[in-house]
Amino acid sequence: EASWSGDTTSAWTTMKAQIAAGISFCMSGVPYWTMDIGGFTAPARFKDNNPANIDEWRELFTRWFEFGAFVPLLRVHGEFPYREMWQFGGDNSPAYKAQLKSDRLRYRLLPYIYTLAADTYFKDGTIMRSLVMAFPNDTKVREIDDEYLFGPAFLVAPVTDYQERSRDVYLPAGSSWYDFYTGKRYEGGQTIKADAPLERMPLFVRAGAIVPVGPAIQYTNEKPDAPITLFVYTGANGTFSLYKDQGTTYDYEHGAFARVPFSYDEASATLTIGKREGSYPGMPAQRTFNIRWISGPTPTATDFEAKAAQSVHYDGTAITVHKDASTP
């Protein structure tokens, strides 16, 4: 079952209200919440030919799209102006390039997102989470309604003001946090001023997170046996259980799925790729896992084609990978 927030208006205040709406829906036990990216009904000023209004519409939609790439269901829907990505100024338009970047990032994160989806079924999980659900002892998060968690790894802070190029982000106490784009590490329990150029919103990753990243694809099952890169954010112990099934049937309800457990131990600086559990028809018998360690500022933090620190051939039996002391 999925729900969406209705026929909203195309306004900055409306977009900001969607953050709290999504958090509340998911806390109430409805994990598949979505919205009309850009708002369903645009005001008349966004339908004229005034360049200033066109610029604001493009930026509003772009910021909404960046936010929408990190909710359970990415959904573009609405009345005129046209919402196709190429309607926002063409290939060289900053709005087009920013939307494309977010779209491609979501496809790269499909191994992570598909696992979150499986956990809603098998573990009563929630994809979009209030900060208070993970940090109940941090009293400061109880009043925050414009940030949230996307699964166990990501802290998402959408930009909801016109021409805003930075915003305050509170990083919950009890964890260290990495800027997703730069690898810079921050201690939790503080508010920072995060950069927010048009092409990206602030996005942070919790220390101890293990984030599986897939290949560049155009559709979900394009490269089912492609290597997966595991981004390991050091500084704390962490686990993740990668899920996969056929993707086109309901056979997972009858046990046709597989999981690969990962665990990172900070004290020994080792990643264990555990024994594969289960199987499904068409499952690749062997996989390649590339390992990227994020421990501080990393120029290639979001370069998904950058050389891995280590690569391992996986046939379903457990493997332990030690972080090389020389690896940044």
TASULUR-V908487 format. One line per field, one symbol per residue. phi: phi as a letter, one per 40 degrees, with the letter a starting at -180 (. if undefined). psi: psi as a letter, one per 30 degrees, with the letter a starting at -180 (. if undefined). burial: I if it has 24 or more other ideal C-beta (glycine too) atoms within 12 Angstrom, else O. A space follows every 10 residues. Layout:
phi->???
psi->???
burial->???
This chain:
phi->.bbbcgcccc acccdccccc ccdcdccchb cbbaaccggc bccdccbcbc dccccccccd cccccdcccb bdbcabaicd cdbcdccbhg dccdcccccc cccccccccd dccccccccc ccbfcbcbbc dccbbccccc ccbcbbbabb gcccbbbccb bcgcbaacbc bdcgacbbcd cbgcbbccga bbcccacdca bdabbcdgcb bcbcccbbac bcbcbcdbcc cbcchacaba bcbaacgbbc cccbgcabbb cbabbcccfb bbccccbgaa dgcccbbbbc bbbbbidbdb dbccbcccca bbcbbhccbb bccccccc
psi->klllgailli leeeeeffee eeeeeeffgj fikaljkfke jklefggagk eeeeeeeeee eeeeeeeffh lejkjkklak lkfkefghga egkeeeeeee eeeeeeeege eeeeeeeefe efghlkejkk efefiffjff ffgjggllkj afekkkilkg kkgkgllkkk jklgllkkke ffgkkkklgl kljkkilefl lkklkkkfkj jkkalklfle heifglkkkj jjjlfllllk jkkkaefglg fffggillkj kkkkjeefhk kkjlkkkall kgkkfklkkk kkkjfakjfg egjfglklel kkkkgflkkk kkkkffk.
burial->OOOIIOOIII IIOIIIIIII IIIIIIIOOI IIIIIIIIII OIOOOIOOOO OOOOOIIIII IIIIIIIIII IIIIIIIIOO IOIOIOOIIO OOOOIIIIII IIIIIIIIII IIIIIIIIII OOOOIIIIII IOIIIOOOOO IOOIIIIIII IIIIIIIIII OIOIOOIOII IIOOIIIIII IIIIIIOIOO OIOIIIOIII IIIIIIIIII IIIIIOOOOO OOOIOOIIII IIIIIIIIII IIIIIOIOOO OIOOOOIIII IIIIOOOOII IIIIOIOIOI OOIIOOIIII IIIIIOOIOO IIOIOOOIII OIOIOOOOIO IOIOOOOO
